[in-house]
Amino acid sequence: MTEKKELAVYEELVKEIAVVDDKTHYAIPMGSVFGKGSLAKTESFGGRSLAENTELVDKALANTNELQNIWNRSHSQWDWKHINMSYLGDYKNVRQIAAEISNKKSALNDAKWRHVKAEIKIKKMEEKLLSGKLDHWKEIELQVELAQAREGLAQGMTYIEGAMKDVLALNDLYEQMKEKFEGFTEADFEREESKSHLKRSVVQCIRDVRQQGSITKGEQEYLEQIGVNPTRMMYLIREYINKEEATGGWSTEPLFEFVNAIVDELIDVVKVDRIRMQNMGFNPDHIDSLTYDKTVALKLEHKEEE
C-alpha cells in the first residue's frame, strides 16, 4: 500500500505529460507534485491539507500569470521617455538608445541560442523515448526531465517577449527623435559633444545651487574641464533660480530655455571649449579620418530613397 502511494506522484506526472498538446504553454501544476503521494493529506497551514493548499496555490498562480505579460520587461514606455532619455542633448539621448538596444540585443542573442540548444535537447529526449530501447526507470526519468525542459522553455519565452517589447519601444523612440532632427554622422556627434556635456553640467549645477546655494566641487571640476568659469556660472544660476522662484510656474520649460541659451552662448560665441583645448595644447577639432562618415538617423522613407 505504501509503495502505491510513493509511485502516485511520478505516475500522475507521466500521465499528464502524455496528454499535453500545446508545448508552448506547457507547465506541470504544483498540485501534480506536492498535492499527490504520501504527504498529500498531511496537515498544512490554514487548517487545510497540503493537497488543498497546493490546489489554492495553482489557482493563485493561474490568476496572476497574466500580469507577467505586462511586467516582463526592464522599463515601461514612460520610464524610457521620462527617466532614461533625460539628457537635454539630443545626441546623448540617441546614444542612450543605442546603448540600451545593444544590451537588449545581447540578451536576446543569448536567449536565442539557449532556446536553440533547449529545442535540440528536447528533440533528442523525444527521440530516445520513441526508440523503445529504454528500461522502465530510465524512461520515467527521461519523461520527467523532458517535462522540466518543456516547462522551462515555455516560461522563458515570457522574458524574451519582454525584451522584444523594450527593443520595439526603443526603436519607436528613435523614430520619434528623427522628427526633431534627422541625419547625422559621427563627426556631427563629436562637434555636439561640448554642448551635450555642458548642458548636463549646467542642469546638475542648478540642482546643487537649489539644494545648498553653491556648486559642488565635482561639478566645478566638470565645468572647468569643458572650459567654463564655475564662479560666473554660479552667479548666473542664482539669478535664474531667483526668477524661477518669483514666477512660480510648474513647467520645466524655462529650465530648458535657460540651459539652451547659456550653452549656445558659451560654445557658439565665447567658444570656451576651444579655448580650453588650446590652453591644454590640444587641437580642438576632432579627426575626421577616425569617424564613421555614413549618415545615420534618416527617416525610413529617406532610407528607401537612398
N, C-alpha and C positions, 0 to 999 in steps of 0.2 A: 504493500500500500504506500509506504514511504517512497519507494522507487518511482512509482507512478506520479506522485506529486513533484518530485525533483525533475522529472522529464517533461512536465507540463509546460514549463517556460519556453524551452527551445522548440518543443513540438508545436506549440501555438505560434511561435515566431516563424517557423518554417512554413506553416500553413498560410500565414499572411503574406509572406514573401512570394509564394507561388501564385497568388491570385492578383497581385498588383499589375495593373495595365499601364498606368501613367508613371513612368520612371522619372519624369521631370519634376514632379512634386512629391517624390517618394519620401515617406517618413514612417517609422515604426512608432506607434503610440507608446507612451510611458506605461500605460496600463497593460500592454502586452508583455512587459518585462517585470516591473515592480508589483503589478496587480495580479500576477499569476504565481503559481508554485506554493511552496510550503509556508511562505511568510505572508501570503495574501490576506489571510483572515486575522493576522495579529493586530492587536490594538495599536492605533496611531493617535495623532492629535485630534482634538475636537470631538472626542467620543466616537470617532469613526474608525473603521478598519483601514489598513494600508491600501487595500484594493479600492475602497470608496474614495479615499483621499487622492489616490493616483488618478482615478477617473475624473475627479474635480480639476486636477492639475491639467489633464489633457484638454478639458473643455476650456479652461482659462487660457492655455497656450493657443488653442484654435481661435478663441475670441479675439486675442490681442495680436495675432500673427499679421493681420492686415496692416498694423501700424509700421511693421518693418518695411513696407513698400514706400513709406513716407520718410522715415528716419533711418535710411540706409546709406547716407552719404555724409561727407565731412562738413558741408556747409549748405545752408539754404540759399536760394537766389538772392534774398535780401542781404545775407551775410556777404556774399560776393560783392555786391554793389556798394553797401554802406561801410563795411569793415575792411575787407581785403583790398578793395580798389579805392583806397582813401588818399592816395597821393594827389597833390594839386598839379603835378606834372603829368601830362598825358602819356608821355613815353614810359614813365615809370609804371603806370597802370598797365600798359601793354606788356611791359617786361614782367610784371606780376602775373598776368595771364599766361605768358609763355612759360614761366616757372611752374605755375600750378598745372598747366596742361602737361608739361614734361613729367611731373610727379605722377599724374593720373595715368599717363601713357605707360610709364614704367610699371606701375601697379597692375594695370590691365594686361600688359605683356606677360608679367609673372603669372597672373591668374590664368591667362590663355594657355600657357604651357603646362601649368598644373592641371588644368582641365583636360588637355590632350592626354597627358600621362594617366590621369584618372580614368578616362574613357578606355584607354588601352588596357589598363589593369582590370577594369570591369569586363571588357570583352574576353580577356584571357581566362578570367574566372568562369564566365558563362560557358566558354568552350570546354573547359575542364569538367564542368558539371554535366554537360551534354555527352561527354566521351563515354560515360558508363564504366570507367576504369577506377573509380574511387571507392574505397571501403566506406562503410556506413558513417563512421565518426568523422572521417576526413571530409565527406560530403556535407555533413551537418556544419562543421567548422567553416567550410568554404561558403556555404549559403549565408551564414551569419556575417562573415567578412564581406560578402557581396552586398548584403543589405546595408551594412555600415558605409560602404563605399558609395552606394547609390544615394543614400541619405545625405552624406557629406557633399556630394556633387550638387544635389538639388538645393541644399541650404546655402552653399557658397555662391550660387547664382544671385541671391538677393543682394549681396555686397558688390558683386560685379555690376549689376544693374545700377546700383547707387553711384559707382564710379562713372558709369556711362552717362548718368544724369548730369554729373558735375562737368564732364567734358562738353556735353551739348550746351549746358548753361554758359560755360566759359566761352565757347565758340560764338554764342549769341551775343555776349557782351562785346566780344571782339568786333563783330559785325556792326554793333551799335556805335562803337567808338569810331568806326570809319566814317560815320555821318558827321563827326566833329572835325576830323582831319583824315585825309586819305593819301596813301602812298608816301613812304619814306624809306630811306636807306640807312645802313649802319652809320654812315657819315653824318646824316641828319641827326641821328640819335646822339652821336658824340658831340655835335655842336650844341645840342639842347641840354647836355649834362649839367652845365653851370647853373642854368635856370632851375632845373629839376632839384638839384641839391640845395640851392639857396631857398627855394620855396619850402622845402621840407624843414630846413633850419629855421626860417622865419616863423613858421607855424609853431614849432617846438619852443622857440624863444618867447612867443606870445603867451604860451601856456605857462612858462616859467615866471614871466612878469605878473601874470594874473595870480599865480599861486603865492609868490614870495616877493614880488616887487622888483626882482632883478633877474638877470640871465645867469644860469648856472655855468660853472667852469667848463663843463663838457661842451655846452652849446657855444660858449665863447670861442673855444678852440675850433669848432666846426665852422663858424663864421670866418675866423681868421684863415682857415685852410682854403676857403673859397675866395678870400681877399677882402672881406668886409670888416670894418671897424666896429667891434661889439658895443662900444660906448655910444656911438652915434645911432646904432640900431636900437639900443635900449631906450634912448631918448624918443625916437620916432614911435616905437611900440607903446611907450607910456602915453604919448599923445593920442594914438589910436584907441587905446583902452579907455581913456577918459571920454572920448567921443562915443565909444561903444556903450559905456555906462549911461551917458546922457540920453542917447536915442532910445535905449531900452527895447530894441526890436528883438524878435525871436529868431529870425533867419540868419544863416551864416553867410549870406551873400556879401555883406560889407567886408567880411574877413577875406573872401576870395578877391574882392576888388582891391583891398589894401595890399595884400600879398603880391598879386599880379603886377600892380602899379610899381611897387618899390623894387621888385625883381627886374622888371623891364628896364627901369631907370639905371639900376646898378650894373646890369650886364650889357645892355644895348648902348647906353650913353656913357656912363662912367667907365665901363669895362674893367671892373675891379678884378675879375678873374684873370684877364690877360696881364694886368699889371703885376698881380701876384706871381704868375708863372715867369714873367720876365725877371722879377726880383730874385726868383729861385734859380735863374739861369736856364730855364726850360723854354722850348719853343711852344707857345700857347696853342698852336694849331695841331690837330690830330694828323696822323699819317694815313693818307687815302689808300695807299697800297696795302694797308693792313686791315681794311674794312671790306665787308661784303657789299658789292655795289649794285646788286639786284634790288629793285623796288619791291617792297612788301606792303601789306595792308591795303591792297587795292580792293575795291568793291567787286563782288562776284561778276557783275556784268562787264566790268572793265578787264577782269582776268580772262574772261572768254574772248574779248576782243583782242587781247594780247596774244 
